[in-house]
């Protein structure tokens, strides 16, 4: 309980996480580009939310900053929320990146011993868990699907995500994966 709110499984995320073992595999016109990176994610309590006096959610907000290991330059900045509906067990992840792309992904939680697995997906065109993007992105680098699996066990967080793109005249699975450790509890 934080300020009277039971965050359920989301309480495991709260704090500051840091890692230096990330790998980004991104599209290039003639193939792919790989970047080793380090990143920091800060999760903070966002409280409870009620929808139409029927649905009750708990939420944590986050900010993720990703830097290239070789130069320290930021190449990805992302904000969003993780939401949990205790009544159904549904987990939802909303995210926005400053390339004019927004995603609302949904899925479920799994428990494997001490490890909690957050598994969410979104598909472009879906009325529920989908992708919204600017006209430029639709034309040049359309996101067609998003999948993220995040595993939390104590002070270790491991994530893998696949962003399916239609880019440079072909389909490409842009992948990111990293292992982070909690360095601050909030």
Secondary structure as GFF3:
##gff-version 3
##sequence-region A 1 186
A	DSSP	three_ten_helix	8	13	.	.	.	ID=ss1
A	DSSP	beta_strand	15	28	.	.	.	ID=ss2
A	DSSP	beta_strand	31	51	.	.	.	ID=ss3
A	DSSP	beta_strand	55	68	.	.	.	ID=ss4
A	DSSP	beta_strand	74	85	.	.	.	ID=ss5
A	DSSP	beta_strand	90	97	.	.	.	ID=ss6
A	DSSP	beta_strand	101	112	.	.	.	ID=ss7
A	DSSP	beta_strand	115	123	.	.	.	ID=ss8
A	DSSP	beta_strand	131	133	.	.	.	ID=ss9
A	DSSP	alpha_helix	135	140	.	.	.	ID=ss10
A	DSSP	beta_strand	141	153	.	.	.	ID=ss11
A	DSSP	beta_strand	156	167	.	.	.	ID=ss12
A	DSSP	beta_strand	170	184	.	.	.	ID=ss13
###
